[in-house]
């Protein structure tokens, strides 16, 4: 049983899979507590209804897309193995969006690691990251981003993403940084620009 805050079919808005159809499963529960979190209502796991792994997979499978994104909150607080298994049985690629602050439990196909200063990512999670997505709120976050880039695998994709409320001020800084450090790419929250979930 998983506390599910919301689940919906949309387009992935950020990172490598931007623009791909995906079924999002937002699990309740988070102990990271980012100041600028845009889904603070996800933090309390007890506030959300419980669903079984089979129920979640059946609802997701009613849609054409075969990418399932498990997000939160902090989804790695939960044992995701049973959910990953039924999603794979239904033909899904399973992606996770995590801060990396908890060990990953479950067979995940793609790991988006978005580290937070409030609770450091585990080395074992950094080693599993397929993309490192650093949300930049202050100029100082760029040095912090570089510190984490040094800890991931060489093939891990690197993304800098402006924090939404500061995007007008931060995006030019990211543009300049990426021009100097072209291993990074810019990630924008395209779903917010086009007003989809």
Beta strands, then each sheet from edge to edge (+ up, - down):
strand 1: 2-11
strand 2: 21-27
strand 3: 50-51
strand 4: 67-71
strand 5: 93-98
strand 6: 110-113
strand 7: 131-136
strand 8: 157-162
strand 9: 184-187
sheet 1: 3+ 1- 2+ 4+ 5+ 6+ 7+ 8+ 9+
end
